[in-house]
Amino acid sequence: MDRYALNNLLSEIRWQILRLSAVGKLGFGLMVLSVVFFLAAVSPQYETLDQVQAKVTLLQQQSQRDASQPIQLDDNQTIQVFMIPFPMLIHRLIGLKKSML
């Protein structure tokens, strides 16, 4: 765009803004603000979102691959896996008892 066309466009925009009422100017300002916010805050996050989605897809594929292979545990390992949640459960129960007193 050459300078004359740009000046012509800017003068047209100024004239249209002057025709607006106070509410119209407020609405136009909010539209401009929303575009600036989108370009400054939302748009850069698309790249991060794509990276996270790629990582999630990779982890899902790995977990499906791992889930297809059953884990063989001996008796000692089975008992250890079974006992894992009990200390946390006992701690919660003691906390509930103390809170009721």
Secondary structure as a PSIPRED ss2 file (coil, helix, strand):
# PSIPRED VFORMAT (PSIPRED V4.0)

   1 M C   1.000  0.000  0.000
   2 D C   1.000  0.000  0.000
   3 R H   0.000  1.000  0.000
   4 Y H   0.000  1.000  0.000
   5 A H   0.000  1.000  0.000
   6 L H   0.000  1.000  0.000
   7 N H   0.000  1.000  0.000
   8 N H   0.000  1.000  0.000
   9 L H   0.000  1.000  0.000
  10 L H   0.000  1.000  0.000
  11 S H   0.000  1.000  0.000
  12 E H   0.000  1.000  0.000
  13 I H   0.000  1.000  0.000
  14 R H   0.000  1.000  0.000
  15 W H   0.000  1.000  0.000
  16 Q H   0.000  1.000  0.000
  17 I H   0.000  1.000  0.000
  18 L H   0.000  1.000  0.000
  19 R H   0.000  1.000  0.000
  20 L C   1.000  0.000  0.000
  21 S C   1.000  0.000  0.000
  22 A H   0.000  1.000  0.000
  23 V H   0.000  1.000  0.000
  24 G H   0.000  1.000  0.000
  25 K H   0.000  1.000  0.000
  26 L H   0.000  1.000  0.000
  27 G H   0.000  1.000  0.000
  28 F H   0.000  1.000  0.000
  29 G H   0.000  1.000  0.000
  30 L H   0.000  1.000  0.000
  31 M H   0.000  1.000  0.000
  32 V H   0.000  1.000  0.000
  33 L H   0.000  1.000  0.000
  34 S H   0.000  1.000  0.000
  35 V H   0.000  1.000  0.000
  36 V H   0.000  1.000  0.000
  37 F H   0.000  1.000  0.000
  38 F H   0.000  1.000  0.000
  39 L H   0.000  1.000  0.000
  40 A H   0.000  1.000  0.000
  41 A H   0.000  1.000  0.000
  42 V H   0.000  1.000  0.000
  43 S C   1.000  0.000  0.000
  44 P C   1.000  0.000  0.000
  45 Q H   0.000  1.000  0.000
  46 Y H   0.000  1.000  0.000
  47 E H   0.000  1.000  0.000
  48 T H   0.000  1.000  0.000
  49 L H   0.000  1.000  0.000
  50 D H   0.000  1.000  0.000
  51 Q H   0.000  1.000  0.000
  52 V H   0.000  1.000  0.000
  53 Q H   0.000  1.000  0.000
  54 A H   0.000  1.000  0.000
  55 K H   0.000  1.000  0.000
  56 V H   0.000  1.000  0.000
  57 T H   0.000  1.000  0.000
  58 L H   0.000  1.000  0.000
  59 L H   0.000  1.000  0.000
  60 Q H   0.000  1.000  0.000
  61 Q H   0.000  1.000  0.000
  62 Q H   0.000  1.000  0.000
  63 S H   0.000  1.000  0.000
  64 Q H   0.000  1.000  0.000
  65 R H   0.000  1.000  0.000
  66 D H   0.000  1.000  0.000
  67 A H   0.000  1.000  0.000
  68 S C   1.000  0.000  0.000
  69 Q C   1.000  0.000  0.000
  70 P C   1.000  0.000  0.000
  71 I C   1.000  0.000  0.000
  72 Q C   1.000  0.000  0.000
  73 L C   1.000  0.000  0.000
  74 D C   1.000  0.000  0.000
  75 D H   0.000  1.000  0.000
  76 N H   0.000  1.000  0.000
  77 Q H   0.000  1.000  0.000
  78 T H   0.000  1.000  0.000
  79 I H   0.000  1.000  0.000
  80 Q H   0.000  1.000  0.000
  81 V H   0.000  1.000  0.000
  82 F H   0.000  1.000  0.000
  83 M H   0.000  1.000  0.000
  84 I C   1.000  0.000  0.000
  85 P C   1.000  0.000  0.000
  86 F H   0.000  1.000  0.000
  87 P H   0.000  1.000  0.000
  88 M H   0.000  1.000  0.000
  89 L H   0.000  1.000  0.000
  90 I H   0.000  1.000  0.000
  91 H H   0.000  1.000  0.000
  92 R H   0.000  1.000  0.000
  93 L H   0.000  1.000  0.000
  94 I H   0.000  1.000  0.000
  95 G H   0.000  1.000  0.000
  96 L H   0.000  1.000  0.000
  97 K H   0.000  1.000  0.000
  98 K H   0.000  1.000  0.000
  99 S H   0.000  1.000  0.000
 100 M H   0.000  1.000  0.000
 101 L C   1.000  0.000  0.000
